[in-house]
Amino acid sequence: MTAAAGHGVAGDRIGRRRLVYGLLAVSLVLNLFFVAGAAWSHFHRWQPASERFRQIANELDLTPQQRAAFDRYFQTLRSRGLQIRAEVQPVMTAAWATIARPDAKEDQIMALFDEAAEKRRAFQRDTTAATLKFLATLSPEQRSKFVTLVRERRALWLHR
């Protein structure tokens, strides 16, 4: 019996050692994920739209009149963006609520998605008109640079 008791103590030590090594390994992995996440956040900082647009305006070297037109343009995009979210979100919520019902009718669901799509198309038409109005205040070089900058930033955003 003493041999069995001795073997049990050695087994407990091995079990504790494995537990400690396992906890250390988990801790190491979690720390690596934390450091990697911090590094990713540092190199891929999210910028609010106002900051992105401010950078574009600075790169265009705008005159005071162009700056005023740019500020009006940005305010138009911002307010219209808030408006479209407020208009589309309830429609999409209703569409998904309808889908969730056991007696969901395809024509009702499609009508709601069509309504949301039409609101988005109206937003695109409005923002395109505002963009063209602003671009009319720029020189051909500034206009070309604006389009290039916006396309580059959009490509970066889509790439993420």
C-alpha positions, -999 to +999 in steps of 0.1 A: +000+000+000+029+023+006+041+019-030+006+028-043+005+058-021+039+069-033+030+064-069-001+086-063+020+115-050+043+113-080+012+112-103-002+143-085+031+162-091+031+153-128-006+163-131+001+197-114+032+202-135+011+196-167-016+220-154+010+247-147+026+242-182-008+242-198-018+275-180+015+290-190+009+280-226-026+295-226-013+327-210+015+330-236-010+325-264-034+351-250-005+376-245+006+371-281-029+378-293-031+409-272+002+422-285-007+414-321-041+432-316-024+462-302+001+463-330-026+459-356-046+487-340-016+510-341-009+504-378-046+503-389-061+531-370-097+538-378-102+574-388-136+592-386-149+606-419-143+641-408-105+634-404-103+616-437-120+645-455-098+670-436-068+652-450-081+653-485-089+691-482-054+697-470-038+678-499-059+697-524-045+731-514-079+748-515-086+785-518-109+801-492-138+799-516-131+763-524-127+755-487-161+770-480-176+748-509-158+718-495-172+724-460-207+727-475-201+695-494-189+676-464-219+688-443-242+677-471-227+642-472-227+640-434-263+650-429-275+629-458-256+599-445-273+603-411-307+607-428-302+576-450-293+555-420-324+567-402-346+559-432-332+525-442-326+509-408-364+506-399-371+492-433-344+466-430-355+457-395-391+452-408-378+431-437-358+408-413-388+406-389-410+396-418-384+369-428-384+355-393-422+350-393-434+314-401-460+329-425-435+352-443-446+362-478-419+366-504-436+396-521-438+415-488-401+408-481-390+418-516-411+450-514-393+460-482-358+453-497-368+472-528-379+502-506-345+501-488-327+499-522-346+528-536-337+549-506-301+540-511-303+549-548-318+583-539-289+588-515-264+579-543-281+604-566-280+632-540-244+626-531-234+624-567-251+657-574-233+673-543-200+658-554-203+672-589-213+706-575-182+707-554-159+694-582-171+723-604-153+747-579-120+729-584-093+733-611-088+703-634-057+693-615-075+695-581-104+676-595-082+648-608-063+647-574-096+647-555-109+617-575-075+599-571-075+605-533-111+594-528-105+562-549-073+553-530-090+558-496-120+537-508-098+510-520-080+509-486-114+508-468-127+480-490-094+460-486-099+459-449 
